[in-house]
Protein backbone atom coordinates (compact mmCIF):
# COMPACT_ATOMS: atom_id res chain seq x y z
CA UNK A 1 0.00 0.00 0.00
CA UNK A 2 1.05 3.58 -0.63
CA UNK A 3 1.33 6.35 1.94
CA UNK A 4 0.70 10.07 1.87
CA UNK A 5 2.65 12.78 3.65
CA UNK A 6 1.44 16.38 3.91
CA UNK A 7 4.04 18.63 5.47
CA UNK A 8 5.50 22.12 5.59
CA UNK A 9 8.93 22.76 4.09
CA UNK A 10 11.10 25.84 3.68
CA UNK A 11 13.14 26.64 0.56
CA UNK A 12 15.18 29.81 0.85
CA UNK A 13 12.91 32.24 2.70
CA UNK A 14 9.65 30.78 1.39
CA UNK A 15 7.34 28.36 3.18
CA UNK A 16 5.62 25.62 1.18
CA UNK A 17 3.12 22.83 1.75
CA UNK A 18 4.10 19.53 0.16
CA UNK A 19 1.75 16.74 -0.97
CA UNK A 20 3.78 13.53 -1.28
CA UNK A 21 2.66 10.03 -2.22
CA UNK A 22 5.19 7.28 -1.54
CA UNK A 23 5.30 3.59 -2.36
CA UNK A 24 6.39 0.80 -0.02
CA UNK A 25 10.05 1.54 -0.83
CA UNK A 26 9.50 5.19 0.17
CA UNK A 27 10.05 6.36 -3.41
CA UNK A 28 8.03 9.39 -4.55
CA UNK A 29 5.21 8.39 -6.92
CA UNK A 30 3.26 11.66 -6.77
CA UNK A 31 4.32 15.09 -5.58
CA UNK A 32 3.12 18.68 -5.56
CA UNK A 33 4.44 21.79 -3.86
CA UNK A 34 2.11 24.64 -2.84
CA UNK A 35 3.36 28.01 -1.69
CA UNK A 36 1.90 28.54 1.78
CA UNK A 37 1.26 32.27 1.31
CA UNK A 38 0.37 31.93 -2.37
CA UNK A 39 -2.54 34.05 -3.54
CA UNK A 40 -3.77 31.61 -6.14
CA UNK A 41 -7.04 32.16 -7.97
CA UNK A 42 -7.14 28.64 -9.37
CA UNK A 43 -10.73 27.28 -9.49
CA UNK A 44 -12.18 30.42 -7.87
CA UNK A 45 -15.58 31.44 -9.28
CA UNK A 46 -15.93 35.20 -9.78
CA UNK A 47 -18.27 37.66 -11.48
CA UNK A 48 -16.21 39.01 -14.37
CA UNK A 49 -16.78 42.03 -16.60
CA UNK A 50 -16.10 41.81 -20.34
CA UNK A 51 -13.47 44.38 -21.30
CA UNK A 52 -12.64 43.54 -24.90
CA UNK A 53 -13.69 41.04 -27.58
CA UNK A 54 -11.18 39.96 -30.23
CA UNK A 55 -12.80 37.76 -32.93
CA UNK A 56 -9.49 37.46 -34.83
CA UNK A 57 -7.95 35.44 -31.96
CA UNK A 58 -11.30 33.92 -30.96
CA UNK A 59 -11.13 35.20 -27.41
CA UNK A 60 -12.21 37.93 -25.05
CA UNK A 61 -10.49 39.71 -22.20
CA UNK A 62 -12.42 40.01 -18.95
CA UNK A 63 -11.61 41.48 -15.55
CA UNK A 64 -12.16 39.66 -12.27
CA UNK A 65 -10.88 42.67 -10.29
CA UNK A 66 -9.62 46.16 -11.06
CA UNK A 67 -6.07 44.75 -11.20
CA UNK A 68 -6.67 41.33 -12.77
CA UNK A 69 -7.33 40.90 -16.47
CA UNK A 70 -8.02 37.36 -17.71
CA UNK A 71 -8.09 35.56 -21.04
CA UNK A 72 -11.39 33.92 -22.04
CA UNK A 73 -11.11 31.77 -25.21
CA UNK A 74 -14.33 31.42 -27.19
CA UNK A 75 -13.93 27.65 -26.81
CA UNK A 76 -14.33 28.12 -23.04
CA UNK A 77 -17.71 29.78 -23.42
CA UNK A 78 -20.63 27.40 -22.95
CA UNK A 79 -24.03 28.23 -21.43
CA UNK A 80 -22.65 31.37 -19.73
CA UNK A 81 -24.44 32.64 -16.63
CA UNK A 82 -24.87 36.39 -17.10
CA UNK A 83 -25.46 38.52 -14.02
CA UNK A 84 -25.71 41.70 -16.11
CA UNK A 85 -26.31 41.98 -19.87
CA UNK A 86 -25.60 45.10 -21.92
CA UNK A 87 -27.75 44.02 -24.87
CA UNK A 88 -30.35 41.43 -25.83
CA UNK A 89 -27.79 39.56 -27.93
CA UNK A 90 -26.91 36.09 -26.66
CA UNK A 91 -23.27 36.59 -27.60
CA UNK A 92 -20.78 38.42 -25.41
CA UNK A 93 -20.87 42.20 -25.40
CA UNK A 94 -18.41 44.64 -23.86
CA UNK A 95 -19.64 45.50 -20.37
CA UNK A 96 -21.44 42.20 -19.82
CA UNK A 97 -20.99 40.64 -16.41
CA UNK A 98 -20.93 36.86 -16.05
CA UNK A 99 -19.72 34.00 -13.89
CA UNK A 100 -16.28 32.62 -14.74
CA UNK A 101 -13.98 30.10 -13.12
CA UNK A 102 -10.20 30.44 -13.13
CA UNK A 103 -8.74 27.33 -14.80
CA UNK A 104 -5.14 28.56 -14.99
CA UNK A 105 -3.32 31.07 -12.81
CA UNK A 106 -1.44 34.00 -14.32
CA UNK A 107 2.20 33.12 -15.04
CA UNK A 108 4.77 35.87 -15.56
CA UNK A 109 3.37 38.11 -18.33
CA UNK A 110 0.54 35.73 -19.27
CA UNK A 111 -2.93 36.49 -17.96
CA UNK A 112 -4.94 33.92 -16.05
CA UNK A 113 -7.25 31.79 -18.21
CA UNK A 114 -10.93 31.59 -17.29
CA UNK A 115 -13.92 29.60 -18.45
CA UNK A 116 -17.70 29.85 -18.16
CA UNK A 117 -17.82 26.06 -17.69
CA UNK A 118 -18.19 25.88 -13.93
CA UNK A 119 -16.99 22.98 -11.77
CA UNK A 120 -17.80 22.34 -8.12
CA UNK A 121 -16.03 19.56 -6.24
CA UNK A 122 -17.48 17.55 -3.38
CA UNK A 123 -15.83 14.83 -1.35
CA UNK A 124 -17.12 12.00 -3.56
CA UNK A 125 -18.60 13.77 -6.57
CA UNK A 126 -18.05 16.60 -9.04
CA UNK A 127 -20.64 18.91 -10.63
CA UNK A 128 -19.84 20.50 -13.98
CA UNK A 129 -21.74 22.71 -16.44
CA UNK A 130 -19.49 21.49 -19.26
CA UNK A 131 -22.08 18.80 -20.08
CA UNK A 132 -25.27 17.31 -18.65
CA UNK A 133 -24.17 13.68 -18.46
CA UNK A 134 -24.28 11.54 -15.33
CA UNK A 135 -21.16 9.43 -14.95
CA UNK A 136 -19.04 7.32 -12.65
CA UNK A 137 -15.24 7.10 -12.59
CA UNK A 138 -13.97 4.44 -15.00
CA UNK A 139 -11.43 3.40 -12.37
CA UNK A 140 -14.24 1.82 -10.33
CA UNK A 141 -14.83 -1.88 -11.22
CA UNK A 142 -17.59 -2.51 -13.78
CA UNK A 143 -20.14 -4.13 -11.47
CA UNK A 144 -19.86 -1.42 -8.83
CA UNK A 145 -19.81 1.30 -11.48
CA UNK A 146 -23.08 0.08 -12.99
CA UNK A 147 -24.69 0.07 -9.55
CA UNK A 148 -23.51 3.61 -8.81
CA UNK A 149 -24.65 4.77 -12.25
CA UNK A 150 -28.13 3.40 -11.57
CA UNK A 151 -28.26 5.05 -8.14
CA UNK A 152 -27.12 8.39 -9.54
CA UNK A 153 -29.80 8.33 -12.23
CA UNK A 154 -32.42 7.54 -9.59
CA UNK A 155 -31.31 10.45 -7.40
CA UNK A 156 -31.39 12.83 -10.37
CA UNK A 157 -34.74 11.82 -11.86
CA UNK A 158 -36.51 14.93 -10.50
CA UNK A 159 -33.82 17.33 -11.78
CA UNK A 160 -35.43 17.52 -15.22
CA UNK A 161 -34.36 21.07 -16.15
CA UNK A 162 -30.75 20.81 -15.05
CA UNK A 163 -27.94 22.39 -17.08
CA UNK A 164 -25.14 20.48 -15.35
CA UNK A 165 -23.72 16.99 -15.07
CA UNK A 166 -22.51 14.91 -12.13
CA UNK A 167 -19.53 12.55 -11.98
CA UNK A 168 -18.93 10.14 -9.10
CA UNK A 169 -15.26 10.11 -8.00
CA UNK A 170 -13.05 7.04 -7.68
CA UNK A 171 -12.94 7.41 -3.90
CA UNK A 172 -16.71 6.75 -3.71
CA UNK A 173 -16.26 3.02 -4.37
CA UNK A 174 -16.56 1.93 -0.71
CA UNK A 175 -18.69 4.82 0.57
CA UNK A 176 -22.13 4.20 2.07
CA UNK A 177 -24.99 5.05 -0.28
CA UNK A 178 -26.44 7.59 2.16
CA UNK A 179 -23.15 9.51 2.41
CA UNK A 180 -22.71 9.57 -1.35
CA UNK A 181 -26.25 10.78 -1.95
CA UNK A 182 -25.77 13.48 0.67
CA UNK A 183 -22.58 14.61 -1.07
CA UNK A 184 -24.32 14.84 -4.46
CA UNK A 185 -27.32 16.70 -3.01
CA UNK A 186 -25.03 19.11 -1.18
CA UNK A 187 -23.22 19.95 -4.44
CA UNK A 188 -26.51 20.57 -6.25
CA UNK A 189 -27.77 22.83 -3.46
CA UNK A 190 -24.49 24.75 -3.50
CA UNK A 191 -24.76 25.23 -7.27
CA UNK A 192 -28.36 26.48 -7.14
CA UNK A 193 -27.56 28.83 -4.26
CA UNK A 194 -24.56 30.18 -6.16
CA UNK A 195 -26.60 30.90 -9.30
CA UNK A 196 -29.54 32.39 -7.37
CA UNK A 197 -27.39 34.79 -5.36
CA UNK A 198 -24.91 35.75 -8.11
CA UNK A 199 -27.50 37.75 -10.08
CA UNK A 200 -27.77 40.17 -7.15
CA UNK A 201 -24.01 40.72 -6.85
CA UNK A 202 -21.69 43.26 -8.47
CA UNK A 203 -18.77 42.64 -10.81
CA UNK A 204 -15.60 41.28 -9.21
CA UNK A 205 -17.54 39.56 -6.41
CA UNK A 206 -15.96 36.24 -5.48
CA UNK A 207 -18.76 33.67 -5.46
CA UNK A 208 -16.77 30.56 -4.57
CA UNK A 209 -13.28 30.22 -3.08
CA UNK A 210 -11.31 27.03 -3.63
CA UNK A 211 -9.86 25.31 -0.53
CA UNK A 212 -6.06 25.02 -0.05
CA UNK A 213 -4.31 23.23 -2.91
CA UNK A 214 -3.43 20.15 -0.89
CA UNK A 215 -7.10 19.73 0.16
CA UNK A 216 -8.22 19.82 -3.48
CA UNK A 217 -5.55 17.25 -4.27
CA UNK A 218 -6.67 15.01 -1.41
CA UNK A 219 -10.26 15.15 -2.65
CA UNK A 220 -9.17 13.72 -5.99
CA UNK A 221 -6.96 11.02 -4.43
CA UNK A 222 -7.90 7.35 -4.75
CA UNK A 223 -7.77 6.26 -1.11
CA UNK A 224 -8.21 2.59 -1.98
CA UNK A 225 -4.45 2.57 -2.55
CA UNK A 226 -3.54 4.58 0.58
CA UNK A 227 -3.22 3.02 4.02
CA UNK A 228 -2.11 6.07 6.05
CA UNK A 229 -1.81 9.84 5.73
CA UNK A 230 0.95 11.47 7.79
CA UNK A 231 1.39 15.09 8.73
CA UNK A 232 3.61 16.70 11.34
CA UNK A 233 1.58 19.93 11.36
CA UNK A 234 -1.33 20.32 13.80
CA UNK A 235 -2.81 23.01 11.54
CA UNK A 236 -2.81 20.69 8.52
CA UNK A 237 -4.09 17.81 10.67
CA UNK A 238 -7.13 19.78 11.87
CA UNK A 239 -7.84 21.22 8.40
CA UNK A 240 -7.95 17.72 6.90
CA UNK A 241 -10.21 16.56 9.74
CA UNK A 242 -12.67 19.37 8.96
CA UNK A 243 -12.56 19.13 5.17
CA UNK A 244 -12.33 15.34 4.79
CA UNK A 245 -13.89 13.62 7.82
CA UNK A 246 -14.21 10.39 5.82
CA UNK A 247 -10.45 9.73 5.96
CA UNK A 248 -9.89 10.39 9.67
CA UNK A 249 -9.22 6.70 10.36
CA UNK A 250 -6.12 6.92 8.12
CA UNK A 251 -4.91 10.31 9.32
CA UNK A 252 -1.87 10.29 11.63
CA UNK A 253 -0.28 13.25 13.42
CA UNK A 254 3.41 12.39 13.24
CA UNK A 255 5.27 13.41 16.42
CA UNK A 256 8.66 11.70 16.61
CA UNK A 257 11.26 14.08 18.02
CA UNK A 258 14.16 11.75 17.16
CA UNK A 259 13.27 11.26 13.49
CA UNK A 260 11.43 14.04 11.66
CA UNK A 261 9.00 13.35 8.84
CA UNK A 262 11.41 15.17 6.52
CA UNK A 263 14.27 12.86 7.47
CA UNK A 264 12.09 9.74 7.39
CA UNK A 265 11.17 10.33 3.74
CA UNK A 266 14.26 12.34 2.71
CA UNK A 267 11.98 15.07 1.42
CA UNK A 268 14.62 17.74 0.74
CA UNK A 269 16.91 15.23 -0.99
CA UNK A 270 14.10 14.05 -3.24
CA UNK A 271 13.17 17.62 -4.17
CA UNK A 272 16.78 18.40 -5.07
CA UNK A 273 16.82 15.35 -7.39
CA UNK A 274 13.61 16.57 -9.02
CA UNK A 275 15.32 19.84 -9.87
CA UNK A 276 18.34 18.15 -11.47
CA UNK A 277 18.50 17.95 -15.27
CA UNK A 278 20.11 14.49 -15.36
CA UNK A 279 18.44 11.39 -13.90
CA UNK A 280 20.40 8.16 -13.67
CA UNK A 281 18.68 4.85 -14.38
CA UNK A 282 19.49 1.53 -12.70
CA UNK A 283 20.91 0.19 -15.97
CA UNK A 284 23.58 2.90 -16.00
CA UNK A 285 21.81 4.89 -18.71
CA UNK A 286 20.44 8.36 -18.03
CA UNK A 287 17.82 10.83 -19.17
CA UNK A 288 18.27 14.60 -19.43
CA UNK A 289 15.25 16.87 -18.97
CA UNK A 290 15.40 20.38 -20.42
CA UNK A 291 12.39 22.59 -19.61
CA UNK A 292 12.20 25.41 -22.16
CA UNK A 293 9.75 28.28 -22.59
CA UNK A 294 7.61 26.58 -25.24
CA UNK A 295 8.25 22.87 -24.71
CA UNK A 296 10.18 20.29 -22.71
CA UNK A 297 12.85 18.11 -24.32
CA UNK A 298 13.84 14.75 -22.82
CA UNK A 299 16.93 12.95 -24.12
CA UNK A 300 17.56 9.25 -23.37
CA UNK A 301 21.27 8.36 -23.32
CA UNK A 302 23.12 5.06 -22.97
CA UNK A 303 25.82 4.90 -20.34
CA UNK A 304 29.48 4.17 -21.12
CA UNK A 305 29.15 0.57 -19.98
CA UNK A 306 26.09 -0.26 -22.07
CA UNK A 307 26.68 -2.13 -25.31
CA UNK A 308 24.89 -1.23 -28.52
CA UNK A 309 23.03 -4.54 -28.87
CA UNK A 310 19.44 -4.09 -29.99
CA UNK A 311 17.90 -6.01 -27.08
CA UNK A 312 19.96 -4.03 -24.56
CA UNK A 313 18.94 -0.72 -26.12
CA UNK A 314 15.30 -1.85 -26.08
CA UNK A 315 15.52 -2.57 -22.33
CA UNK A 316 17.06 0.86 -21.73
CA UNK A 317 14.23 2.54 -23.65
CA UNK A 318 11.61 0.59 -21.69
CA UNK A 319 13.25 1.55 -18.40
CA UNK A 320 13.45 5.17 -19.54
CA UNK A 321 9.76 5.20 -20.54
CA UNK A 322 8.75 4.35 -16.97
CA UNK A 323 11.02 7.03 -15.52
CA UNK A 324 10.00 9.71 -18.04
CA UNK A 325 6.31 9.27 -17.11
CA UNK A 326 7.24 9.41 -13.42
CA UNK A 327 9.34 12.56 -13.82
CA UNK A 328 6.62 14.39 -15.76
CA UNK A 329 4.21 13.60 -12.94
CA UNK A 330 6.55 14.51 -10.07
CA UNK A 331 7.87 17.70 -11.68
CA UNK A 332 4.37 18.59 -12.93
CA UNK A 333 5.69 19.34 -16.41
CA UNK A 334 2.92 20.32 -18.83
CA UNK A 335 2.39 21.35 -22.43
CA UNK A 336 4.32 19.68 -25.25
CA UNK A 337 7.05 17.20 -24.34
CA UNK A 338 9.43 15.69 -26.91
CA UNK A 339 11.26 12.52 -25.86
CA UNK A 340 14.29 11.42 -27.87
CA UNK A 341 14.53 7.68 -27.27
CA UNK A 342 17.45 5.56 -28.48
CA UNK A 343 16.90 4.47 -32.09
CA UNK A 344 15.85 0.83 -32.52
CA UNK A 345 15.74 -1.30 -35.63
CA UNK A 346 12.21 -2.74 -35.62
CA UNK A 347 8.70 -1.33 -35.67
CA UNK A 348 7.62 -4.05 -33.25
CA UNK A 349 9.99 -2.74 -30.58
CA UNK A 350 8.75 0.81 -31.25
CA UNK A 351 5.19 -0.45 -30.78
CA UNK A 352 6.06 -2.12 -27.48
CA UNK A 353 7.81 1.04 -26.30
CA UNK A 354 4.76 3.16 -27.12
CA UNK A 355 2.49 0.71 -25.30
CA UNK A 356 4.70 0.87 -22.22
CA UNK A 357 4.74 4.67 -22.30
CA UNK A 358 0.95 4.87 -22.69
CA UNK A 359 0.52 2.44 -19.82
CA UNK A 360 2.73 4.56 -17.56
CA UNK A 361 1.20 7.97 -18.39
CA UNK A 362 -2.24 6.46 -17.72
CA UNK A 363 -1.24 6.42 -14.01
CA UNK A 364 -1.05 10.22 -14.06
CA UNK A 365 -3.94 12.01 -12.26
CA UNK A 366 -3.52 14.82 -14.82
CA UNK A 367 -4.58 14.18 -18.43
CA UNK A 368 -1.46 13.06 -20.30
CA UNK A 369 -1.43 11.71 -23.86
CA UNK A 370 1.20 9.96 -25.98
CA UNK A 371 0.70 11.29 -29.51
CA UNK A 372 3.10 9.49 -31.88
CA UNK A 373 6.65 8.29 -32.56
CA UNK A 374 8.73 9.31 -35.60
CA UNK A 375 11.24 7.23 -37.57
CA UNK A 376 14.00 8.92 -35.59
CA UNK A 377 12.53 7.75 -32.30
CA UNK A 378 11.11 11.14 -31.26
CA UNK A 379 7.94 10.77 -29.19
CA UNK A 380 5.47 13.60 -28.68
CA UNK A 381 3.56 13.77 -25.39
CA UNK A 382 1.07 16.39 -24.23
CA UNK A 383 0.15 16.99 -20.59
CA UNK A 384 -2.57 19.31 -19.36
CA UNK A 385 -1.46 22.30 -17.29
CA UNK A 386 -3.35 22.49 -14.01
CA UNK A 387 -0.70 24.12 -11.82
CA UNK A 388 2.79 25.55 -12.09
CA UNK A 389 5.64 23.09 -12.47
CA UNK A 390 8.07 22.51 -9.61
CA UNK A 391 10.72 24.45 -11.56
CA UNK A 392 8.37 27.42 -12.07
CA UNK A 393 7.39 27.48 -8.39
CA UNK A 394 10.95 27.49 -7.09
CA UNK A 395 12.49 29.65 -9.82
CA UNK A 396 10.20 32.59 -9.06
CA UNK A 397 11.85 32.92 -5.65
Residue pairs with C-beta under 8 A, 6 or more apart in sequence:
1 24
1 225
1 226
1 227
2 21
2 22
2 23
2 24
2 29
2 225
2 226
2 227
3 21
3 22
3 226
3 227
3 228
3 229
3 230
4 19
4 20
4 21
4 22
4 218
4 221
4 226
4 228
4 229
4 230
5 18
5 20
5 22
5 229
5 230
5 231
5 261
5 265
5 267
6 17
6 18
6 19
6 20
6 214
6 218
6 229
6 230
6 231
6 233
6 236
6 240
7 17
7 18
7 20
7 230
7 231
7 232
7 233
7 236
7 261
7 262
7 267
8 15
8 16
8 17
8 18
8 36
8 232
8 233
8 236
9 15
9 16
9 17
9 18
9 33
9 262
9 267
9 268
9 271
10 16
11 271
11 394
11 397
12 397
13 397
14 35
14 36
14 37
14 397
15 35
15 36
15 37
16 33
16 34
16 35
16 36
16 393
17 33
17 34
17 35
17 36
17 212
17 213
17 214
17 236
18 31
18 32
18 33
18 34
18 267
19 30
19 31
19 32
19 33
19 34
19 213
19 214
19 217
19 218
20 28
20 30
20 31
20 265
20 267
21 28
21 29
21 30
21 31
21 221
21 226
22 28
22 29
22 265
23 29
26 264
26 265
26 266
28 270
28 274
28 330
29 326
29 329
29 330
30 329
30 330
30 365
31 270
31 274
31 329
31 330
31 332
31 390
32 213
32 214
32 217
32 332
32 387
33 271
33 390
33 393
33 394
34 212
34 213
34 214
35 393
38 213
40 105
40 210
40 213
41 64
41 68
41 102
41 105
41 106
41 112
42 102
42 103
42 104
42 105
42 210
42 213
42 386
42 387
43 101
43 102
43 103
43 119
43 121
43 210
43 216
44 64
44 101
44 102
44 206
44 208
44 209
44 210
45 99
45 100
45 101
45 118
45 194
45 206
45 207
45 208
46 64
46 65
46 99
46 100
46 101
46 102
46 204
46 205
46 206
46 207
47 64
47 83
47 97
47 98
47 99
47 100
47 198
47 201
47 202
47 203
47 204
47 205
47 207
48 62
48 63
48 64
48 70
48 72
48 97
48 98
48 99
48 100
48 114
48 203
48 204
49 62
49 63
49 95
49 96
49 97
49 203
49 204
50 60
50 61
50 62
50 92
50 93
50 94
50 95
50 96
50 97
50 98
51 60
51 61
51 62
51 63
51 69
51 94
52 60
52 61
52 94
53 60
53 92
53 93
53 94
54 60
54 61
58 73
58 74
58 75
59 71
59 72
59 73
59 74
60 72
60 74
60 92
61 69
61 70
61 71
61 72
61 111
62 69
62 70
62 72
62 98
62 100
62 114
63 69
63 70
63 203
63 204
64 70
64 100
64 102
64 112
64 114
64 204
65 204
66 204
68 106
68 112
69 111
70 100
70 102
70 106
70 111
70 112
70 113
70 114
71 110
71 111
71 112
71 113
71 114
72 100
72 113
72 114
72 115
72 116
73 113
76 103
76 113
76 114
76 115
76 116
76 117
77 92
77 115
77 116
78 116
78 117
78 129
78 130
79 116
79 117
79 129
79 163
80 92
80 98
80 99
80 116
81 98
81 99
81 116
81 118
81 195
81 198
82 96
82 97
82 98
83 97
83 98
83 99
83 198
83 199
83 201
83 203
84 95
84 96
84 97
84 203
85 93
85 96
86 93
86 94
86 95
86 96
87 93
97 203
98 116
99 116
99 118
99 194
99 195
99 198
99 207
100 114
100 115
100 116
101 114
101 115
101 116
101 117
101 118
101 119
102 112
102 113
102 114
103 113
103 114
103 115
104 112
104 113
104 385
104 386
105 112
105 387
105 388
106 112
107 388
107 392
116 129
117 128
117 129
117 130
118 128
118 129
118 164
118 191
119 126
119 127
119 128
119 129
119 130
120 126
120 127
120 128
120 187
120 190
120 191
120 194
120 208
121 127
121 216
121 219
121 220
122 183
122 184
122 186
122 187
122 219
123 169
123 171
123 183
123 219
123 244
123 246
124 168
124 169
124 171
124 172
124 175
124 179
124 180
124 183
124 184
125 166
125 167
125 168
125 169
125 172
125 180
125 183
125 184
125 187
126 166
126 167
126 169
126 187
127 164
127 165
127 166
127 187
127 188
127 191
128 164
128 165
128 166
128 167
129 163
129 164
129 165
130 165
131 165
132 162
132 163
132 164
132 165
133 165
134 149
134 152
134 153
134 156
134 165
134 166
134 167
135 149
135 165
135 166
135 167
135 168
136 145
136 148
136 149
136 152
136 167
136 168
136 172
137 145
137 167
137 168
137 169
137 170
137 172
138 145
139 170
139 222
140 148
140 168
140 170
140 172
140 173
141 173
144 173
148 168
148 172
148 180
151 177
151 180
151 181
152 166
152 168
152 184
155 181
155 184
155 185
156 162
156 166
159 188
164 191
166 184
166 187
166 188
168 180
168 184
169 219
169 220
170 222
170 224
171 219
171 221
171 222
171 223
171 224
172 180
172 183
173 224
174 224
175 246
179 246
194 207
194 208
197 207
198 205
198 207
201 207
210 216
211 243
212 239
213 387
214 236
215 239
215 240
215 243
215 244
218 229
218 240
218 243
218 244
218 247
219 243
219 244
220 365
223 247
223 250
226 250
227 250
228 250
228 251
228 252
229 240
229 247
229 250
229 251
229 252
230 252
230 254
230 261
231 237
231 240
231 251
231 252
231 253
231 254
231 261
232 253
232 254
232 255
232 260
232 261
234 253
237 251
237 253
240 247
240 251
241 248
241 251
254 261
256 264
261 267
262 268
271 390
273 279
274 327
274 330
274 331
274 390
275 390
275 391
275 394
277 288
277 289
277 290
278 286
278 287
278 288
279 286
279 287
279 288
279 289
279 323
279 327
280 286
281 287
281 316
281 319
281 320
281 323
282 319
283 303
283 306
283 315
283 316
283 319
284 303
284 304
284 305
284 306
285 300
285 301
285 302
285 303
285 306
285 316
285 319
285 320
286 301
286 303
287 298
287 299
287 300
287 301
287 320
287 323
287 324
287 327
288 298
288 299
288 301
289 296
289 297
289 298
289 327
289 331
289 333
290 296
290 297
290 298
290 299
291 331
291 333
291 389
291 391
294 335
294 336
295 335
295 336
295 337
295 338
296 333
296 335
296 336
296 337
296 338
297 337
297 338
297 340
298 324
298 327
298 337
298 338
298 339
298 340
299 340
300 316
300 317
300 320
300 324
300 339
300 340
300 341
300 342
301 342
302 308
302 313
302 316
302 342
306 312
306 313
306 316
310 344
310 345
310 346
310 349
313 342
313 343
313 344
314 344
314 349
314 352
314 353
316 342
317 341
317 342
317 344
317 349
317 353
318 352
318 353
318 356
320 341
321 341
321 353
321 356
321 357
321 360
322 356
322 360
324 339
324 357
324 360
325 357
325 360
325 361
325 363
325 364
325 368
326 360
327 333
328 337
328 361
328 364
328 368
328 381
328 383
329 363
329 364
329 365
329 366
329 368
330 390
331 389
331 390
331 391
332 366
332 387
332 388
332 389
332 390
333 383
333 389
334 366
334 383
334 384
334 385
334 386
334 389
335 382
335 383
335 385
336 380
336 381
336 382
337 380
337 381
337 382
337 383
338 378
338 379
338 380
338 381
339 378
339 379
339 381
340 376
340 377
340 378
341 353
341 373
341 377
341 378
341 379
342 377
343 376
343 377
344 350
344 353
344 377
350 373
350 377
353 373
354 370
354 373
354 379
357 370
357 379
357 381
358 370
361 368
361 369
361 370
361 381
361 383
362 368
364 383
366 383
366 384
366 386
367 383
367 384
368 381
368 382
368 383
368 384
369 381
369 382
369 383
370 379
370 380
370 381
371 379
371 380
371 381
371 382
372 379
372 380
373 379
